[in-house]
Amino acid sequence: MTLAIGIDIGGTGIKGAIVDVEKGELVSERLKVATPPGGEPDPIVAEVVGMIERMGPDADGLPVGVCFPAVVQHGRTMSAANVSQKWIGLEAEALFEKALARDIYFVNDADAAGVAESAFGAARGVSGLVLLTTLGTGVGTALIYDGVLIPNSELGHVILGRHDAETRISYAAKERARLSWRAWAKRLQAYYSMLEFLLSPDLIIVGGGVSKSHDEFLPLIHTKAPIVPAELRNNAGILGAAWLATRPHR
């Protein structure tokens, strides 16, 4: 059994657990706390330190993976979604490593979810190019080719018509505009058709909380590649971050 800690930081909550990265299963209680108001770096780091301490002696010495809602380049956060703008340009990986007194792996949250679905979920065993999209407050994306992550794709921000795509096709956009499932699926169709034209993926995975209602809208979307719901739901970020923390690049 190979164990690692996965931490998933979001705009509203921080989740974490110890993970068996061979089976893709949580082996501890999943802990969750609210993201500190304002989403600033030091309070978030303090919450993560406290969360790992609460995991007890079982967490001692384990690799740690942390996923975060930002473009992450060489351990630095280059954007900030639903958290403080103080993260932009910050040496975030080094900040966590100093506080935790151990090496960590720091990754974009959608990328972590994509890796998890590839290793343990809807894309397990799938070769070629896998495209994951998360439909929530915004639109996150991940690209996995033959099991290898291509990081920071940010395809939720392609221009759809004259608009940033996520302002039209996120689940939040559906709610704001009070769209029916059919009307929303029409927008999603345009989006996924564009991505298919650009990327020719072998599999499309749709995640985010709305994926639990996939029967309402996925049958209305027609793509060349299979389009399927994500399987790992709220644990995807934890699983993916933990899995990445144990890879050879460490």
PyMOL commands that set and color helices and strands:
alter all, ss='L'
color gray80, all
select helices_A, chain A and resi 41-54+56-59+85-87+92-100+109-120+155-157+166-169+171-177+181-199+209-216+218-220+233-245
alter helices_A, ss='H'
color red, helices_A
select strands_A, chain A and resi 3-9+13-20+25-26+31-34+64-68+72-73+76-77+104-108+129-135+139-145+148-150+159-160+163-164+203-207+227-229
alter strands_A, ss='S'
color yellow, strands_A
deselect
rebuild
show_as cartoon
